[in-house]
Amino acid sequence: MSTHRRVIIITGTSKGIGAKLAEYYLESGWKVAGCSRGESTIDHPAYHHTCLDVGDEKAVTAMVRECGKKYGQIDALLNNAGIASMNSALLTPGSTMEKVFRTNCFGAFYFARESAKLMLKQKTGRIVFFTTVARPLRLEGELAYAASKAAVESLTQIMSRELAPNGITVNAVGPTPVKTDLIRGVSDAAIERLLERQAIHRLGEFDDVINVVDFFLLPKSDFVTGQVIYLGGVEG
């Protein structure tokens, strides 16, 4: 399949990593279907935007089916949308846990499930989940966020085995902190303590994330599935 005809769904494209990913793949010749709670911030003829909450199962199902009808194919899904909650376990209300899991885990699952249904017909496809180094580092104060991403890693590994016979790969990338709204409320001291636990002591950059995603999407990567790659030299 020629690159200029490839179609990719990217969640959470209004800002941050999601917006950068959308811009990158549009520049690379892909057709991009993005979504966020708000209106689109991207103006490009090959970009299609849907306003939704990724935790809304019916809305996600409708969007993916619309993409299937509009484009006739879904070649890749980047499950980027996510929210964080920085608080100690004893001060974390159940409503926060529910909100974080609904977005980070349930939303990612809905998109993966519906996209995979279309990919099954094609006998090929790429699904990339987003996790975090907060999970292997067991960062204090990030219980809800890290726990939701631990669930995402299980989705990655189990779905990779279920979908492998149909030519669909499922992998995950775990960025270190990148300068986005997700870490805006984290103190400099907390960020520095985190960086000290990495093998490479610096913040992540958008290109670091794109590099790993690109690798997962390569046609030559059809033998790579069920993998979780953390950035910055963090070990699983």
Buried (B, 14 or more C-beta within 10 A) or exposed (E): EEEEEBBBBBBBBBBBBBBBBBBBBBEBEBBBBBBBEEEBBBEBEBBBBBEBBBBBBEBBBBBBEEBBEEBEBBBBBBBBBBBBBBBEEEEBEEEBBEBBBBBBBBBBBBBBBBBBBBBBEBEBBBBBBBBBBBBBBEBEBBBBBBBBBBBBBEBBBEBBEEBBEBBBBBBBBBBBBBEBEBBEEBEEEBBEEBBEBBEEEEBBBBEBBBEBBBBBBEEEBEEBBBBBBBBBEBEE
